[in-house]
Amino acid sequence: QVHLVESGGGLVRPGGSLRLSCAASGSIFRTPAMGWYRQPSGKQREWVAGITSNGATNVADSVKGRFVISRDNAKNTVYLQMNSLKPEDTAVYYCNLFQSLENYWGQGTQVTVSS
C-alpha cells in the first residue's frame, strides 16, 4: 500500500508564492513517476505537472513559467513551487503516484488565491 500526504496549501494574494509538498510512504519501488493535479470547485480534476523516475519534468501550459515540479528521492517527496499565483489557480491540489499500473492519490490540499 502507498500513502501520500500533501502539505503547504493555504491562502495567498495574487502574485504570491506557495510551495506544496507530497511525502510518499509505504510500498514504493525505486523512484516512481509522480505528479500534481488540481480540481477547482465545481470543475473536473486537471493535470498540472509531472516528474518521471529519471527526473524529467513537464507542466501544463496554463502554469508554464510559473510552476516548477521537483523531487527529493531520498525523502520520497515531490514538490510544487508555485509563483505568480492567479485567482484561477484556486483549487484543491492532489498529489499522484503511478506505480505498477496503479494510481495513488493524496487527500488534497486547498490553495486559495484571493485579495
Secondary structure, 3 states (H helix, E strand, C coil): CEEEEEECCEEECCCCCEEEEEEEEECCCCCCEEEEEEECCCCCCEEEEEECCCCCEEECHHHCCCEEEEEEHHHCEEEEEECCCCHHHCEEEEEEEEECCEEEECCCEEEEECC
